[in-house]
Amino acid sequence: MKTLIAYSSKTGNTKKVAESILKAFPKGEISDIKDIDNLDYDLIIVGTWIDKGTADAKALKFIETIKEKKIAYFFTLGAYPNSDHANDCIKNIDKLFLDNKNTLIGNFHCQGAIDPKLISWMSELPAENPLSASKGNVQRWKEAAKHPDEKDFENAYNYFKMLV
Ligand SMILES: Cc1cc2nc3c(=O)[nH]c(=O)nc-3n(C[C@H](O)[C@H](O)[C@H](O)COP(=O)(O)O)c2cc1C
């Protein structure tokens, strides 16, 4: 099966997860979304980081071009992996693929360290802002900073190994 792993990654988290997934596809190809010029694959696995609750802008643009293909996807996010926010991201990204008549065979996600520049910006926000440095948010940022870790890489590999 001709497989492409196509990722968009700003600070490297999603790229690292993509590289773990590649190990599950010895003949698979891996590429940054920006370098992809053909979609002639039996399976396309799209990796994105989460921006405002959905795929980031570059991934959104790429996803728009994928029609009637066999697809799986994965993402990294700052929120907890078992949060409502993570579930909303799955719903949002599912819809993007399904609207274009793709066949979705699975998805995977894990937490990813948040860009320190964004943390600095959020730290300056007034306390009433839900993104500000509240105790809960700071705890979550610290947890996110540990990911993706070896367990995430193993989980990603195992998930895709089992899928195909
Ligand atoms: C501008 C910006 C917006 C973000 N928006 C969200 C978001 O809406 N929800 C979330 O859970 N994480 C959000 N994050 C966190 C990233 O999705 C997360 O850190 C991800 O692992 C980054 O992946 P990368 O290293 O591949 O770029 C945001 C990060 C940035 C920089």
The ligand as an SDF file (V2000), in Angstrom:
LIG
                    3D

 31 33  0  0  0  0  0  0  0  0999 V2000
   -0.8000   30.1800   17.8110 C   0  0  0  0  0  0  0  0  0  0  0  0
   -1.0860   28.8870   18.5520 C   0  0  0  0  0  0  0  0  0  0  0  0
   -2.4000   28.5030   18.7340 C   0  0  0  0  0  0  0  0  0  0  0  0
   -2.6970   27.3220   19.4310 C   0  0  0  0  0  0  0  0  0  0  0  0
   -3.9990   26.9470   19.6000 N   0  0  0  0  0  0  0  0  0  0  0  0
   -4.2830   25.8320   20.2970 C   0  0  0  0  0  0  0  0  0  0  0  0
   -5.6270   25.4310   20.5070 C   0  0  0  0  0  0  0  0  0  0  0  0
   -6.5950   26.0590   20.0580 O   0  0  0  0  0  0  0  0  0  0  0  0
   -5.8530   24.3160   21.2530 N   0  0  0  0  0  0  0  0  0  0  0  0
   -4.8390   23.5600   21.7670 C   0  0  0  0  0  0  0  0  0  0  0  0
   -5.1180   22.5670   22.4380 O   0  0  0  0  0  0  0  0  0  0  0  0
   -3.5440   23.8780   21.5410 N   0  0  0  0  0  0  0  0  0  0  0  0
   -3.2460   24.9820   20.8180 C   0  0  0  0  0  0  0  0  0  0  0  0
   -1.9360   25.3190   20.5840 N   0  0  0  0  0  0  0  0  0  0  0  0
   -0.8610   24.3970   21.0280 C   0  0  0  0  0  0  0  0  0  0  0  0
   -0.2710   23.5750   19.8590 C   0  0  0  0  0  0  0  0  0  0  0  0
   -1.2880   22.9650   19.0970 O   0  0  0  0  0  0  0  0  0  0  0  0
    0.6640   22.4760   20.3980 C   0  0  0  0  0  0  0  0  0  0  0  0
    1.6690   23.0510   21.1950 O   0  0  0  0  0  0  0  0  0  0  0  0
    1.2720   21.6430   19.2710 C   0  0  0  0  0  0  0  0  0  0  0  0
    1.8870   20.5170   19.8280 O   0  0  0  0  0  0  0  0  0  0  0  0
    2.2860   22.3990   18.4340 C   0  0  0  0  0  0  0  0  0  0  0  0
    2.7770   21.4930   17.4440 O   0  0  0  0  0  0  0  0  0  0  0  0
    4.0820   21.7510   16.5710 P   0  0  0  0  0  0  0  0  0  0  0  0
    5.2730   21.6920   17.4930 O   0  0  0  0  0  0  0  0  0  0  0  0
    4.0750   20.6150   15.5940 O   0  0  0  0  0  0  0  0  0  0  0  0
    3.9520   23.0770   15.9160 O   0  0  0  0  0  0  0  0  0  0  0  0
   -1.6310   26.5060   19.9190 C   0  0  0  0  0  0  0  0  0  0  0  0
   -0.3020   26.9020   19.7060 C   0  0  0  0  0  0  0  0  0  0  0  0
   -0.0320   28.0700   19.0310 C   0  0  0  0  0  0  0  0  0  0  0  0
    1.4120   28.4770   18.8190 C   0  0  0  0  0  0  0  0  0  0  0  0
  1  2  1  0
  2  3  1  0
  2 30  2  0
  3  4  2  0
  4  5  1  0
  4 28  1  0
  5  6  2  0
  6  7  1  0
  6 13  1  0
  7  8  2  0
  7  9  1  0
  9 10  1  0
 10 11  2  0
 10 12  1  0
 12 13  2  0
 13 14  1  0
 14 15  1  0
 14 28  1  0
 15 16  1  0
 16 17  1  0
 16 18  1  0
 18 19  1  0
 18 20  1  0
 20 21  1  0
 20 22  1  0
 22 23  1  0
 23 24  1  0
 24 25  2  0
 24 26  1  0
 24 27  1  0
 28 29  2  0
 29 30  1  0
 30 31  1  0
M  END
$$$$
